Structure formats: structure tokens, C-alpha cells
Amino acid sequence: MKKIDIVIMYLVLSAILFAQPGKSRGPGGQYTDRMEMMRVWKMTEYLELNEGQAEKLFPAMRNHQKEMRSIMKKEKELYTPLFEKAEEKKNISKKEMNDLMDNLSKLNNERASIQMDFVKKTGTYLEPYQQMKLLVFEPYMKEQVKTKMRDGYMRPKPKNKKRFRK
């Protein structure tokens, strides 16, 4: 009888341990997947996508995001050495600064080119008005999140209640 109790207790404890949320996985932690699902849902709604369009858009968008992340990684590699120098209050030469700005300019042009190429390629399965909405979706979504956060986190101002006693 005691063996059965021990086995049951072991199973319950192991179930509780495995039910705990996982460790965070970088920026956004365990909520990254949820945020991505929310983004896909909002984009589907905002662009008014049908099922066929969504099946083509989202795989292409994932590839596009990989390209954009590689650009961001290159930017970080450019910034890091000079940023570390600045943090240590070491001198940065004008040549180093000009080289950084030139390289950042090239990366910005590459980013814009990749973005426009992506939107052009979506023309095979998206309508022109949907392509236009796709171009403005990121700023739209950021503004929506910013507004919701501001409205949700701002505390209402306390009302001055005057109490009169008679």
C-alpha cells in the first residue's frame, strides 16, 4: 500500500514540475511565440487575407524576417567596437566614425531594397491595396501596441472627493 502511495506522489510531483513555464528564450522570453501568433492574427485581419493568400504570405514573410535579422546583426557588429570605445571614454577617430556612418548608410539602403523587393514579390498573390497595407502594417501595429500600453498602464487620476459631515 505504501509503495502505491509513493508512486502516486511521485507522479503528481513530476507532473507539477513539468507544468512550470519554460525558461525565457531571449527578448520576449516565453511570450515570443504568443506575440508572433498575435502579430499573424492582426496582420491577417488588417490585410483582409483569405486562406490562400495567408498560406503564401507567411512563409515568404518568415524568409524576409531572416534577411532583416541578418541586416540587424551586421549593424550590431558595426556598432559594438565603437560603442565599447565610447563607453570606456576612449577616443574615436573621425575616420572610424565616417566609416561607421557609410556602412550604416549602405545597410539602410540594403534594408530598404529588401523590403521593397519583398512587397513587390507579394504582388503575385496580394491585391494592390493589400500591398499598401503591408507597407504600413509595422508602424500601424507599433502605434496600436503603444496606445494599448499607454491606456492600459496609466492609472486614472484620483478624483478629489470632498467629504462633508453634518
DSSP file (Angstrom, degrees, kcal/mol; ACC not computed):
  #  RESIDUE AA STRUCTURE BP1 BP2  ACC     N-H-->O    O-->H-N    N-H-->O    O-->H-N    TCO  KAPPA ALPHA  PHI   PSI    X-CA   Y-CA   Z-CA
    1    1 A M     >        0   0    0      0, 0.0     4,-1.8     0, 0.0     5,-0.1   0.000 360.0 360.0 360.0 -40.8    0.0    0.0    0.0
    2    2 A K  H  >  +     0   0    0      1,-0.2     4,-2.2     2,-0.2     5,-0.2   0.847 360.0  56.7 -67.9 -32.6    2.8    2.4    0.9
    3    3 A K  H  > S+     0   0    0      2,-0.2     4,-2.4     1,-0.2    -1,-0.2   0.898 106.0  50.0 -64.0 -40.3    4.5    1.7   -2.5
    4    4 A I  H  > S+     0   0    0      2,-0.2     4,-2.6     1,-0.2    -1,-0.2   0.916 110.3  50.2 -65.3 -42.4    1.4    2.7   -4.4
    5    5 A D  H  X S+     0   0    0     -4,-1.8     4,-2.6     1,-0.2    -2,-0.2   0.905 111.1  49.0 -61.0 -41.9    1.2    6.0   -2.3
    6    6 A I  H  X S+     0   0    0     -4,-2.2     4,-2.5     2,-0.2    -2,-0.2   0.908 111.6  48.7 -65.3 -42.6    4.8    6.7   -3.1
    7    7 A V  H  X S+     0   0    0     -4,-2.4     4,-2.4     2,-0.2    -2,-0.2   0.917 113.0  47.4 -63.8 -43.5    4.3    6.1   -6.8
    8    8 A I  H  X S+     0   0    0     -4,-2.6     4,-2.4     2,-0.2    -2,-0.2   0.923 112.7  48.9 -64.1 -43.7    1.2    8.3   -6.9
    9    9 A M  H  X S+     0   0    0     -4,-2.6     4,-2.5     1,-0.2    -2,-0.2   0.900 110.8  51.1 -62.9 -40.1    3.0   11.1   -5.0
   10   10 A Y  H  X S+     0   0    0     -4,-2.5     4,-2.5     2,-0.2    -2,-0.2   0.917 110.7  48.1 -61.9 -45.0    6.0   10.8   -7.4
   11   11 A L  H  X S+     0   0    0     -4,-2.4     4,-2.1     2,-0.2    -2,-0.2   0.902 112.3  48.9 -63.8 -41.7    3.7   11.1  -10.5
   12   12 A V  H  X S+     0   0    0     -4,-2.4     4,-2.1     2,-0.2    -2,-0.2   0.934 113.2  46.7 -64.7 -45.8    1.9   14.1   -9.0
   13   13 A L  H  X S+     0   0    0     -4,-2.5     4,-2.4     1,-0.2    -2,-0.2   0.906 112.3  49.4 -64.4 -41.5    5.1   15.9   -8.1
   14   14 A S  H  X S+     0   0    0     -4,-2.5     4,-2.3     1,-0.2    -1,-0.2   0.883 109.9  52.2 -66.3 -35.8    6.7   15.2  -11.5
   15   15 A A  H  X S+     0   0    0     -4,-2.1     4,-1.0    -5,-0.2    -1,-0.2   0.899 109.9  49.3 -64.3 -39.8    3.5   16.5  -13.2
   16   16 A I  H  < S+     0   0    0     -4,-2.1     4,-0.4     1,-0.2     3,-0.4   0.918 111.3  49.1 -65.5 -43.2    3.7   19.7  -11.2
   17   17 A L  H >< S+     0   0    0     -4,-2.4     3,-1.1     1,-0.2    -2,-0.2   0.907 112.1  47.3 -63.8 -41.8    7.4   20.2  -12.1
   18   18 A F  H 3< S+     0   0    0     -4,-2.3    -1,-0.2     1,-0.2    -2,-0.2   0.661 102.8  65.1 -75.6 -14.1    6.9   19.6  -15.8
   19   19 A A  T 3< S+     0   0    0     -4,-1.0    -1,-0.2    -3,-0.4    -2,-0.2   0.556  78.4 107.1 -83.6  -7.5    3.9   22.0  -15.8
   20   20 A Q  S <  S-     0   0    0     -3,-1.1    -3,-0.0    -4,-0.4    -4,-0.0  -0.389  82.9 -96.5 -70.7 148.4    6.1   25.0  -14.9
   21   21 A P        -     0   0    0      0, 0.0    -1,-0.1     0, 0.0     3,-0.1  -0.292  44.7-109.0 -64.0 150.7    6.7   27.6  -17.6
   22   22 A G        -     0   0    0      1,-0.2     8,-0.2    -3,-0.1     3,-0.1  -0.113  40.2 -80.8 -73.7 174.0   10.0   27.2  -19.5
   23   23 A K        -     0   0    0      1,-0.1    -1,-0.2     6,-0.1     2,-0.0  -0.370  56.9 -90.9 -71.6 155.2   13.0   29.4  -19.3
   24   24 A S        -     0   0    0      5,-0.1     2,-0.3     1,-0.1    -1,-0.1  -0.359  30.1-149.0 -67.4 149.0   13.0   32.6  -21.3
   25   25 A R        -     0   0    0      1,-0.3    -1,-0.1    -3,-0.1    -2,-0.0  -0.561  54.3 -68.6-119.7  65.7   14.4   32.4  -24.8
   26   26 A G  S >  S+     0   0    0     -2,-0.3     3,-2.5     2,-0.1    -1,-0.3  -0.435 104.2   8.6  86.6-161.6   15.9   35.8  -25.4
   27   27 A P  T 3  S+     0   0    0      0, 0.0    -2,-0.0     0, 0.0     5,-0.0  -0.309 137.8  16.2 -58.2 128.5   14.0   39.0  -25.9
   28   28 A G  T >  S-     0   0    0      3,-0.1     3,-1.8     4,-0.0    -2,-0.1   0.159  97.3-151.0  92.7 -18.9   10.3   38.5  -25.1
   29   29 A G  G X   -     0   0    0     -3,-2.5     3,-1.5     1,-0.3     4,-0.2  -0.191  66.5  -8.7  56.1-137.2   11.1   35.2  -23.3
   30   30 A Q  G 3  S+     0   0    0      1,-0.3     4,-0.4    -8,-0.2     3,-0.4   0.588 130.3  67.6 -71.2  -9.0    8.5   32.6  -23.3
   31   31 A Y  G <> S+     0   0    0     -3,-1.8     4,-2.7     1,-0.2    -1,-0.3   0.437  70.6  94.7 -91.1   1.0    6.0   35.0  -24.8
   32   32 A T  H <> S+     0   0    0     -3,-1.5     4,-2.3     1,-0.2    -1,-0.2   0.918  85.9  47.9 -58.5 -45.2    7.7   35.3  -28.1
   33   33 A D  H  > S+     0   0    0     -3,-0.4     4,-2.4    -4,-0.2    -1,-0.2   0.908 112.1  49.4 -63.8 -41.5    5.5   32.6  -29.7
   34   34 A R  H  > S+     0   0    0     -4,-0.4     4,-2.4     1,-0.2    -1,-0.2   0.907 110.7  50.0 -63.7 -41.3    2.4   34.2  -28.4
   35   35 A M  H  X S+     0   0    0     -4,-2.7     4,-2.4     1,-0.2    -1,-0.2   0.904 110.5  50.0 -64.6 -40.2    3.5   37.6  -29.7
   36   36 A E  H  X S+     0   0    0     -4,-2.3     4,-2.5     2,-0.2    -2,-0.2   0.907 110.3  50.0 -64.7 -41.4    4.2   36.1  -33.1
   37   37 A M  H  X S+     0   0    0     -4,-2.4     4,-2.5     1,-0.2    -2,-0.2   0.907 111.4  49.1 -62.6 -40.8    0.8   34.5  -33.2
   38   38 A M  H  X S+     0   0    0     -4,-2.4     4,-2.8     2,-0.2    -2,-0.2   0.900 110.4  50.9 -64.5 -40.6   -0.9   37.8  -32.2
   39   39 A R  H  X S+     0   0    0     -4,-2.4     4,-2.7     2,-0.2    -2,-0.2   0.920 111.1  47.5 -63.0 -44.7    1.1   39.5  -35.0
   40   40 A V  H  X S+     0   0    0     -4,-2.5     4,-2.6     2,-0.2    -2,-0.2   0.914 113.0  49.2 -63.0 -43.4    0.0   37.0  -37.6
   41   41 A W  H  X S+     0   0    0     -4,-2.5     4,-2.2     2,-0.2    -2,-0.2   0.933 113.4  45.6 -62.5 -45.9   -3.6   37.2  -36.4
   42   42 A K  H  X S+     0   0    0     -4,-2.8     4,-3.2     1,-0.2     5,-0.2   0.896 113.4  50.0 -64.5 -39.9   -3.6   41.0  -36.5
   43   43 A M  H  X S+     0   0    0     -4,-2.7     4,-2.8     2,-0.2     5,-0.2   0.913 109.5  50.9 -66.4 -41.3   -1.9   41.0  -39.9
   44   44 A T  H  X>S+     0   0    0     -4,-2.6     5,-2.0     1,-0.2     4,-0.6   0.921 115.9  42.4 -59.6 -44.0   -4.4   38.6  -41.4
   45   45 A E  H  <5S+     0   0    0     -4,-2.2     3,-0.4    -5,-0.2    -2,-0.2   0.931 116.2  47.1 -68.0 -47.1   -7.2   40.8  -40.1
   46   46 A Y  H  <5S+     0   0    0     -4,-3.2    -2,-0.2     1,-0.2    -3,-0.2   0.889 117.5  41.1 -65.6 -41.5   -5.6   44.1  -41.2
   47   47 A L  H  <5S-     0   0    0     -4,-2.8    -1,-0.2    -5,-0.2    -2,-0.2   0.549 104.2-129.7 -84.3  -6.7   -4.7   42.9  -44.7
   48   48 A E  T  <5 -     0   0    0     -4,-0.6     2,-0.2    -3,-0.4    -3,-0.2   0.946  40.2-174.0  56.9  51.4   -8.0   41.1  -45.1
   49   49 A L      < -     0   0    0     -5,-2.0     2,-0.2    -6,-0.2    -1,-0.2  -0.515  17.5-144.7 -80.0 141.1   -6.2   37.9  -46.2
   50   50 A N     >  -     0   0    0     -2,-0.2     4,-2.4     1,-0.1     5,-0.2  -0.475  37.2 -94.7 -91.0 176.9   -8.0   34.9  -47.5
   51   51 A E  H  > S+     0   0    0      1,-0.2     4,-2.2     2,-0.2     5,-0.1   0.894 123.4  49.6 -62.4 -42.4   -6.7   31.4  -46.7
   52   52 A G  H  > S+     0   0    0      1,-0.2     4,-1.1     2,-0.2    -1,-0.2   0.900 111.9  48.3 -63.9 -41.7   -4.7   31.0  -50.0
   53   53 A Q  H  > S+     0   0    0      1,-0.2     4,-2.9     2,-0.2     3,-0.4   0.908 111.0  50.7 -64.9 -41.6   -3.1   34.4  -49.6
   54   54 A A  H  X S+     0   0    0     -4,-2.4     4,-2.0     1,-0.2    -2,-0.2   0.891 105.5  56.4 -64.2 -39.0   -2.1   33.7  -46.0
   55   55 A E  H  < S+     0   0    0     -4,-2.2    -1,-0.2     1,-0.2    -2,-0.2   0.802 116.5  36.5 -63.1 -28.8   -0.6   30.3  -47.0
   56   56 A K  H  X S+     0   0    0     -4,-1.1     4,-1.2    -3,-0.4    -2,-0.2   0.832 116.7  51.1 -90.5 -36.6    1.7   32.1  -49.4
   57   57 A L  H  X S+     0   0    0     -4,-2.9     4,-2.6     1,-0.2     5,-0.2   0.935 103.9  52.8 -70.3 -48.0    2.4   35.3  -47.4
   58   58 A F  H  X S+     0   0    0     -4,-2.0     4,-2.1     1,-0.2    -1,-0.2   0.865 108.9  47.0 -67.8 -38.5    3.5   33.9  -44.1
   59   59 A P  H  > S+     0   0    0      0, 0.0     4,-1.8     0, 0.0    -1,-0.2   0.923 115.6  47.8 -64.3 -39.9    6.3   31.6  -45.3
   60   60 A A  H  X S+     0   0    0     -4,-1.2     4,-2.2     1,-0.2    -2,-0.2   0.883 110.5  52.5 -64.1 -37.0    7.6   34.4  -47.5
   61   61 A M  H  X S+     0   0    0     -4,-2.6     4,-2.6     2,-0.2    -1,-0.2   0.883 104.9  54.3 -68.0 -37.9    7.4   36.7  -44.6
   62   62 A R  H  X S+     0   0    0     -4,-2.1     4,-1.8     2,-0.2    -1,-0.2   0.916 110.0  47.4 -61.8 -41.8    9.5   34.4  -42.4
   63   63 A N  H  X S+     0   0    0     -4,-1.8     4,-1.9     1,-0.2    -2,-0.2   0.912 111.4  51.5 -63.1 -41.8   12.2   34.3  -45.0
   64   64 A H  H  X S+     0   0    0     -4,-2.2     4,-2.2     1,-0.2    -2,-0.2   0.899 107.6  52.3 -60.9 -41.9   12.0   38.1  -45.3
   65   65 A Q  H  X S+     0   0    0     -4,-2.6     4,-2.5     1,-0.2    -1,-0.2   0.858 105.4  55.2 -65.5 -34.8   12.4   38.4  -41.5
   66   66 A K  H  X S+     0   0    0     -4,-1.8     4,-1.9     2,-0.2    -1,-0.2   0.921 108.7  48.2 -62.3 -43.2   15.5   36.2  -41.6
   67   67 A E  H  X S+     0   0    0     -4,-1.9     4,-1.6     1,-0.2    -2,-0.2   0.911 111.8  49.5 -62.5 -42.0   17.1   38.5  -44.1
   68   68 A M  H  X S+     0   0    0     -4,-2.2     4,-2.2     1,-0.2    -2,-0.2   0.877 108.4  53.1 -66.9 -37.0   16.1   41.5  -41.9
   69   69 A R  H  X S+     0   0    0     -4,-2.5     4,-2.3     1,-0.2    -1,-0.2   0.872 105.6  54.2 -65.3 -35.4   17.6   39.9  -38.8
   70   70 A S  H  X S+     0   0    0     -4,-1.9     4,-2.1     2,-0.2    -1,-0.2   0.884 107.9  50.1 -66.2 -35.8   20.9   39.4  -40.7
   71   71 A I  H  X S+     0   0    0     -4,-1.6     4,-2.4     2,-0.2    -2,-0.2   0.925 110.5  49.6 -64.2 -44.3   21.0   43.1  -41.5
   72   72 A M  H  X S+     0   0    0     -4,-2.2     4,-2.3     1,-0.2    -2,-0.2   0.880 109.2  52.3 -63.3 -37.0   20.4   43.9  -37.8
   73   73 A K  H  X S+     0   0    0     -4,-2.3     4,-2.2     2,-0.2    -1,-0.2   0.910 108.8  50.0 -64.6 -41.8   23.2   41.5  -36.9
   74   74 A K  H  X S+     0   0    0     -4,-2.1     4,-1.7     2,-0.2    -2,-0.2   0.910 109.7  51.7 -62.4 -41.4   25.5   43.3  -39.3
   75   75 A E  H  X S+     0   0    0     -4,-2.4     4,-2.6     1,-0.2    -2,-0.2   0.931 109.0  49.9 -59.4 -46.0   24.5   46.6  -37.8
   76   76 A K  H  X S+     0   0    0     -4,-2.3     4,-2.7     1,-0.2    -1,-0.2   0.894 107.9  53.5 -61.2 -39.7   25.3   45.4  -34.3
   77   77 A E  H  < S+     0   0    0     -4,-2.2    -1,-0.2     1,-0.2    -2,-0.2   0.835 111.1  47.4 -64.5 -31.8   28.7   44.1  -35.4
   78   78 A L  H  X S+     0   0    0     -4,-1.7     4,-0.6    -3,-0.2    -2,-0.2   0.910 116.3  42.7 -72.9 -43.1   29.4   47.6  -36.8
   79   79 A Y  H  X S+     0   0    0     -4,-2.6     4,-2.8     1,-0.2     5,-0.3   0.886  98.5  73.4 -70.5 -40.8   28.3   49.4  -33.6
   80   80 A T  H  X S+     0   0    0     -4,-2.7     4,-2.6     1,-0.2     5,-0.2   0.846  95.4  45.2 -52.2 -52.6   29.8   47.2  -31.0
   81   81 A P  H  > S+     0   0    0      0, 0.0     4,-1.8     0, 0.0    -1,-0.2   0.924 119.1  41.9 -61.5 -42.2   33.5   48.1  -31.2
   82   82 A L  H  X S+     0   0    0     -4,-0.6     4,-2.4    -3,-0.3    -2,-0.2   0.857 113.0  53.6 -72.8 -33.3   32.9   51.8  -31.4
   83   83 A F  H  X S+     0   0    0     -4,-2.8     4,-2.5     2,-0.2    -1,-0.2   0.914 108.0  50.5 -65.6 -41.4   30.3   51.7  -28.7
   84   84 A E  H  X S+     0   0    0     -4,-2.6     4,-1.8    -5,-0.3    -2,-0.2   0.898 110.1  50.5 -62.8 -39.8   32.7   49.9  -26.4
   85   85 A K  H  <>S+     0   0    0     -4,-1.8     5,-2.9    -5,-0.2    -2,-0.2   0.923 110.9  48.9 -61.6 -43.3   35.3   52.5  -27.1
   86   86 A A  H ><5S+     0   0    0     -4,-2.4     3,-1.1     1,-0.2    -2,-0.2   0.887 108.9  52.8 -65.3 -38.7   32.7   55.2  -26.3
   87   87 A E  H 3<5S+     0   0    0     -4,-2.5    -1,-0.2     1,-0.3    -2,-0.2   0.867 110.6  47.1 -63.8 -36.3   31.7   53.5  -23.0
   88   88 A E  T 3<5S-     0   0    0     -4,-1.8    -1,-0.3    -5,-0.2    -2,-0.2   0.403 115.2-120.2 -85.3   3.0   35.3   53.4  -22.0
   89   89 A K  T < 5 +     0   0    0     -3,-1.1     2,-0.2     1,-0.2    -3,-0.2   0.841  60.5 152.5  59.8  36.8   35.7   57.1  -22.9
   90   90 A K      < -     0   0    0     -5,-2.9    -1,-0.2    -6,-0.2     2,-0.2  -0.621  52.3 -93.4 -90.3 156.6   38.4   56.3  -25.5
   91   91 A N        -     0   0    0     -2,-0.2     2,-0.5    -3,-0.1    -1,-0.1  -0.469  32.2-156.8 -72.7 138.2   38.9   58.5  -28.5
   92   92 A I        -     0   0    0     -2,-0.2   -10,-0.0    -6,-0.0    -1,-0.0  -0.973  19.8-129.0-113.1 127.0   37.1   57.6  -31.7
   93   93 A S     >  -     0   0    0     -2,-0.5     4,-2.1     1,-0.1     5,-0.1  -0.301  15.5-119.6 -74.1 159.1   38.7   59.0  -34.8
   94   94 A K  H  > S+     0   0    0      1,-0.2     4,-2.9     2,-0.2     5,-0.2   0.861 115.5  56.5 -64.1 -34.8   36.7   60.9  -37.4
   95   95 A K  H  > S+     0   0    0      2,-0.2     4,-2.7     1,-0.2    -1,-0.2   0.925 106.9  48.3 -63.3 -44.1   37.7   58.2  -39.9
   96   96 A E  H  > S+     0   0    0      2,-0.2     4,-2.3     1,-0.2    -2,-0.2   0.916 113.8  47.3 -61.1 -42.9   36.2   55.5  -37.8
   97   97 A M  H  X S+     0   0    0     -4,-2.1     4,-2.4     2,-0.2    -2,-0.2   0.911 112.7  48.1 -66.3 -42.7   33.0   57.5  -37.3
   98   98 A N  H  X S+     0   0    0     -4,-2.9     4,-2.5     2,-0.2    -2,-0.2   0.899 111.3  51.0 -64.9 -40.2   32.8   58.3  -41.0
   99   99 A D  H  X S+     0   0    0     -4,-2.7     4,-2.7    -5,-0.2     5,-0.2   0.916 110.1  50.3 -61.7 -42.5   33.3   54.6  -41.9
  100  100 A L  H  X S+     0   0    0     -4,-2.3     4,-2.7     1,-0.2     5,-0.2   0.939 111.7  47.1 -60.1 -48.0   30.6   53.6  -39.5
  101  101 A M  H  X S+     0   0    0     -4,-2.4     4,-2.2     2,-0.2    -2,-0.2   0.890 112.5  49.9 -64.0 -39.4   28.2   56.1  -41.0
  102  102 A D  H  X S+     0   0    0     -4,-2.5     4,-2.1     2,-0.2    -1,-0.2   0.931 113.0  46.3 -63.0 -45.3   29.0   55.0  -44.5
  103  103 A N  H  X S+     0   0    0     -4,-2.7     4,-2.2     1,-0.2    -2,-0.2   0.885 112.4  50.2 -65.9 -38.3   28.5   51.3  -43.6
  104  104 A L  H  X S+     0   0    0     -4,-2.7     4,-2.5     2,-0.2    -1,-0.2   0.885 108.6  53.0 -66.4 -37.5   25.2   52.1  -41.8
  105  105 A S  H  X S+     0   0    0     -4,-2.2     4,-2.3    -5,-0.2    -2,-0.2   0.917 109.1  49.2 -61.9 -43.4   24.0   54.0  -44.8
  106  106 A K  H  X S+     0   0    0     -4,-2.1     4,-2.4     1,-0.2    -2,-0.2   0.908 111.4  49.3 -62.3 -41.7   24.7   51.0  -47.0
  107  107 A L  H  X S+     0   0    0     -4,-2.2     4,-2.8     2,-0.2    -2,-0.2   0.885 109.4  51.8 -66.6 -37.5   22.9   48.7  -44.7
  108  108 A N  H  X S+     0   0    0     -4,-2.5     4,-2.4     2,-0.2    -1,-0.2   0.902 110.9  48.1 -63.9 -40.2   19.9   51.1  -44.6
  109  109 A N  H  X S+     0   0    0     -4,-2.3     4,-2.4     2,-0.2    -2,-0.2   0.906 112.3  49.2 -65.1 -40.5   19.8   51.1  -48.4
  110  110 A E  H  X S+     0   0    0     -4,-2.4     4,-2.6     2,-0.2    -2,-0.2   0.909 110.7  50.7 -64.0 -41.8   20.1   47.3  -48.4
  111  111 A R  H  X S+     0   0    0     -4,-2.8     4,-2.4     2,-0.2    -2,-0.2   0.928 111.6  47.1 -61.1 -45.9   17.3   47.1  -45.8
  112  112 A A  H  X S+     0   0    0     -4,-2.4     4,-2.5     1,-0.2    -1,-0.2   0.890 112.3  50.5 -64.0 -39.3   15.0   49.3  -47.9
  113  113 A S  H  X S+     0   0    0     -4,-2.4     4,-2.5     2,-0.2    -2,-0.2   0.919 110.8  48.2 -64.5 -44.2   15.8   47.3  -51.0
  114  114 A I  H  X S+     0   0    0     -4,-2.6     4,-2.2     1,-0.2    -2,-0.2   0.908 112.0  50.5 -62.6 -41.7   15.0   44.0  -49.3
  115  115 A Q  H  X S+     0   0    0     -4,-2.4     4,-2.2     2,-0.2    -2,-0.2   0.929 112.4  45.4 -62.5 -46.4   11.7   45.5  -48.0
  116  116 A M  H  X S+     0   0    0     -4,-2.5     4,-2.6     1,-0.2    -2,-0.2   0.892 111.6  52.3 -67.3 -38.8   10.7   46.8  -51.4
  117  117 A D  H  X S+     0   0    0     -4,-2.5     4,-2.3     2,-0.2    -1,-0.2   0.908 109.4  50.5 -61.6 -41.1   11.6   43.5  -53.2
  118  118 A F  H  X S+     0   0    0     -4,-2.2     4,-1.5     2,-0.2    -2,-0.2   0.939 111.6  46.4 -61.8 -47.4    9.5   41.6  -50.6
  119  119 A V  H  < S+     0   0    0     -4,-2.2     4,-0.4     1,-0.2    -2,-0.2   0.895 111.6  52.1 -64.8 -38.8    6.5   43.8  -51.2
  120  120 A K  H >< S+     0   0    0     -4,-2.6     3,-1.4     1,-0.2    -1,-0.2   0.908 107.4  52.5 -62.3 -41.4    6.9   43.6  -55.0
  121  121 A K  H >< S+     0   0    0     -4,-2.3     3,-1.3     1,-0.3    -1,-0.2   0.805  99.7  63.0 -65.7 -28.8    7.0   39.8  -54.8
  122  122 A T  G >X S+     0   0    0     -4,-1.5     4,-2.5     1,-0.3     3,-1.7   0.646  80.7  85.4 -71.1 -11.6    3.8   39.7  -52.8
  123  123 A G  G <4 S+     0   0    0     -3,-1.4    -1,-0.3    -4,-0.4    -2,-0.2   0.677  76.8  67.5 -62.7 -17.0    2.1   41.3  -55.9
  124  124 A T  G <4 S+     0   0    0     -3,-1.3    -1,-0.3    -4,-0.2    -2,-0.1   0.728 121.1  14.2 -75.7 -20.5    1.6   37.8  -57.3
  125  125 A Y  T <4 S+     0   0    0     -3,-1.7     2,-0.4    -4,-0.2    -2,-0.2   0.467 116.6  71.6-132.9  -6.0   -0.9   36.8  -54.6
  126  126 A L  S  < S-     0   0    0     -4,-2.5    -1,-0.1   -77,-0.1   -77,-0.0  -0.871  76.6-120.2-111.3 149.2   -1.9   40.1  -52.9
  127  127 A E    >>  -     0   0    0     -2,-0.4     4,-2.1     1,-0.1     3,-0.5  -0.445  34.2-106.7 -75.6 157.3   -4.1   42.9  -54.3
  128  128 A P  H 3> S+     0   0    0      0, 0.0     4,-2.3     0, 0.0     5,-0.2   0.876 121.3  52.9 -56.0 -39.2   -2.5   46.3  -54.6
  129  129 A Y  H 3> S+     0   0    0      1,-0.2     4,-2.0     2,-0.2     5,-0.1   0.856 109.1  50.4 -66.5 -31.0   -4.5   47.7  -51.6
  130  130 A Q  H <> S+     0   0    0     -3,-0.5     4,-2.2     2,-0.2    -1,-0.2   0.865 108.0  52.6 -71.9 -35.6   -3.2   44.8  -49.5
  131  131 A Q  H  X S+     0   0    0     -4,-2.1     4,-2.0     2,-0.2    -2,-0.2   0.911 108.9  50.4 -63.4 -41.2    0.4   45.5  -50.6
  132  132 A M  H  X S+     0   0    0     -4,-2.3     4,-1.4     1,-0.2    -2,-0.2   0.925 110.9  48.1 -62.1 -44.5   -0.1   49.1  -49.5
  133  133 A K  H  X S+     0   0    0     -4,-2.0     4,-0.6     1,-0.2    -1,-0.2   0.855 107.9  56.4 -64.3 -34.4   -1.5   47.9  -46.1
  134  134 A L  H >X S+     0   0    0     -4,-2.2     3,-0.7     1,-0.2     4,-0.5   0.898 103.7  54.3 -63.5 -40.0    1.5   45.6  -45.8
  135  135 A L  H 3< S+     0   0    0     -4,-2.0    -1,-0.2     1,-0.2    -2,-0.2   0.865 117.1  35.7 -60.8 -37.0    3.9   48.5  -46.2
  136  136 A V  H 3X S+     0   0    0     -4,-1.4     4,-2.0     1,-0.2    -1,-0.2   0.376  91.2  95.9-100.6   4.9    2.3   50.4  -43.4
  137  137 A F  H <X S+     0   0    0     -3,-0.7     4,-3.3    -4,-0.6     5,-0.2   0.926  80.4  52.9 -63.3 -45.9    1.5   47.4  -41.1
  138  138 A E  H  X S+     0   0    0     -4,-0.5     4,-2.6     1,-0.2     5,-0.2   0.948 113.5  41.5 -58.2 -53.0    4.6   47.7  -38.9
  139  139 A P  H  > S+     0   0    0      0, 0.0     4,-2.2     0, 0.0    -1,-0.2   0.900 116.2  51.8 -61.2 -37.2    4.1   51.3  -38.0
  140  140 A Y  H  X S+     0   0    0     -4,-2.0     4,-2.2     2,-0.2    -2,-0.2   0.938 111.5  45.9 -61.3 -47.3    0.4   50.7  -37.6
  141  141 A M  H  X S+     0   0    0     -4,-3.3     4,-2.6     1,-0.2     5,-0.2   0.905 111.5  51.6 -65.0 -42.4    1.0   47.8  -35.3
  142  142 A K  H  X S+     0   0    0     -4,-2.6     4,-2.5    -5,-0.2    -1,-0.2   0.905 110.8  48.8 -61.3 -40.6    3.6   49.6  -33.2
  143  143 A E  H  X S+     0   0    0     -4,-2.2     4,-2.5    -5,-0.2    -1,-0.2   0.897 110.5  51.0 -66.1 -40.1    1.2   52.5  -32.7
  144  144 A Q  H  X S+     0   0    0     -4,-2.2     4,-2.5     2,-0.2    -2,-0.2   0.928 112.7  45.4 -62.4 -45.2   -1.6   50.2  -31.7
  145  145 A V  H  X S+     0   0    0     -4,-2.6     4,-2.6     2,-0.2     5,-0.2   0.919 112.7  50.9 -64.4 -43.7    0.6   48.5  -29.1
  146  146 A K  H  X S+     0   0    0     -4,-2.5     4,-2.5    -5,-0.2    -2,-0.2   0.914 112.1  47.1 -60.2 -44.2    1.9   51.8  -27.8
  147  147 A T  H  X S+     0   0    0     -4,-2.5     4,-2.8     2,-0.2     5,-0.2   0.923 112.8  48.4 -64.7 -45.1   -1.7   53.1  -27.4
  148  148 A K  H  X S+     0   0    0     -4,-2.5     4,-2.6     2,-0.2    -2,-0.2   0.894 112.8  48.2 -64.3 -39.3   -2.9   50.0  -25.7
  149  149 A M  H  X S+     0   0    0     -4,-2.6     4,-2.4     2,-0.2     5,-0.3   0.929 113.2  47.5 -66.0 -43.8    0.1   50.0  -23.3
  150  150 A R  H  X S+     0   0    0     -4,-2.5     4,-1.4    -5,-0.2    -2,-0.2   0.928 117.2  42.4 -63.6 -44.6   -0.4   53.7  -22.5
  151  151 A D  H  < S+     0   0    0     -4,-2.8    -1,-0.2     1,-0.2    -2,-0.2   0.864 118.2  46.2 -70.0 -35.7   -4.2   53.3  -22.0
  152  152 A G  H  < S+     0   0    0     -4,-2.6    -2,-0.2    -5,-0.2    -1,-0.2   0.818 118.9  37.7 -78.3 -30.6   -3.8   50.0  -20.0
  153  153 A Y  H  < S+     0   0    0     -4,-2.4     2,-0.4    -5,-0.2    -2,-0.2   0.634  89.8  97.6 -99.9 -15.2   -1.0   51.1  -17.7
  154  154 A M  S  < S-     0   0    0     -4,-1.4     3,-0.0    -5,-0.3    -4,-0.0  -0.598  71.9-132.6 -76.5 130.1   -1.8   54.7  -17.0
  155  155 A R        -     0   0    0     -2,-0.4    -2,-0.1     1,-0.1     2,-0.1  -0.582  24.9-106.8 -80.3 141.7   -3.6   54.9  -13.7
  156  156 A P        -     0   0    0      0, 0.0    -1,-0.1     0, 0.0     3,-0.0  -0.401  39.9-103.7 -66.1 145.4   -6.7   57.0  -13.6
  157  157 A K        -     0   0    0      1,-0.1     2,-0.1    -2,-0.1    -3,-0.0  -0.482  39.9-110.1 -69.7 135.2   -6.3   60.3  -11.9
  158  158 A P        -     0   0    0      0, 0.0     2,-0.3     0, 0.0    -1,-0.1  -0.429  29.5-125.9 -68.4 138.8   -7.9   60.3   -8.4
  159  159 A K        -     0   0    0     -2,-0.1     2,-1.2     1,-0.1     0, 0.0  -0.652  20.9-117.3 -84.0 138.9  -11.0   62.4   -8.1
  160  160 A N        -     0   0    0     -2,-0.3     2,-0.7     2,-0.0    -1,-0.1  -0.635  34.9-167.2 -77.9 101.6  -10.9   64.9   -5.4
  161  161 A K        -     0   0    0     -2,-1.2     2,-0.6     2,-0.0    -1,-0.0  -0.803   5.9-155.2 -94.1 122.3  -13.8   63.8   -3.2
  162  162 A K        -     0   0    0     -2,-0.7     2,-0.6     2,-0.0    -2,-0.0  -0.838   7.2-153.2 -96.6 128.7  -14.8   66.3   -0.7
  163  163 A R        -     0   0    0     -2,-0.6     2,-0.5     2,-0.0    -2,-0.0  -0.886   8.1-166.6-107.0 124.6  -16.4   64.8    2.3
  164  164 A F        -     0   0    0     -2,-0.6     2,-0.5     2,-0.0    -2,-0.0  -0.910   2.1-161.6-109.6 133.8  -18.8   66.8    4.2
  165  165 A R              0   0    0     -2,-0.5    -2,-0.0     1,-0.1     0, 0.0  -0.931 360.0 360.0-114.6 139.0  -20.0   65.8    7.6
  166  166 A K              0   0    0     -2,-0.5    -1,-0.1     0, 0.0    -2,-0.0   0.395 360.0 360.0-109.1 360.0  -23.1   67.2    9.1
